[in-house]
Amino acid sequence: MNRFDMAALTWDEKPTRVNIAKNVAEKIKELVPLNQNMKVLDFGCGTGLLSFFLQPYVGEITGIDTSKGMIEVFDKKIKENQIKNMKCLNLDIYTDKLPEKYDLIVSSMVFHHIKDVSQILKILYNYLNEGGYIAIADLVKEDGSFHDDNEGVEHFGFEIQEMENKLKEAGFKEIKSEIAHIVKKQKENTERDYPIFLVVGRK
């Protein structure tokens, strides 16, 4: 069991995580023309927080995650809520093939855990239909204090321009970005702001 498997059962109980997903979904709705025909991939979906906020506005959503525990929680929520247009798969995009291509790929708070961001962007690019969108939310560059434990953290966030450039290098165009949410955390008796950006690109 990895730490995400262990954290999965109580993952949704943290209001910070729910608020990030909600506001990222709102910003995606502003920057991407969602419609009921869209097939969406939620990359690194966790327990499906972002997917559930997007679900009413798209055709279908597939969530993928390497954490079996997260997928089990996500799947339970789908069944309990009797949602017909969502499914989730426990797979690793490096080694497993996805069943189809998508019109939109979303990812929230995942990329700072990925060592080779450029490689993942190229893989995701190939899973998009022509004209499809990618929407990535993550931390604006910070000093490493956002997480209480930095195990498994590969980047302390990203400069927005840096992420935009990586999308361009992977072949995306029409790139735009905005701040989607600001996480406020108490750090050594002072309140710190940690902005979360959303960068959108198109194939």
FENRA-V787708 format. One record per run of one state. SS is the DSSP state (@ for helix, = for strand, . for the rest). FROM is the first residue (numbers start at 0). TO is the last residue. If there is no record, write none. Layout:
BEGIN
ss	from	to
SS	FROM	TO
SS	FROM	TO
END
This chain:
BEGIN
ss	from	to
.	0	1
@	2	12
.	13	13
@	14	30
.	31	37
=	38	42
.	43	47
@	48	56
.	57	58
=	59	64
.	65	66
@	67	79
.	80	84
=	85	89
.	90	100
=	101	107
.	108	109
@	110	112
.	113	115
@	116	125
.	126	126
=	127	139
.	140	156
=	157	157
.	158	158
@	159	169
.	170	171
=	172	186
.	187	188
=	189	201
.	202	202
END
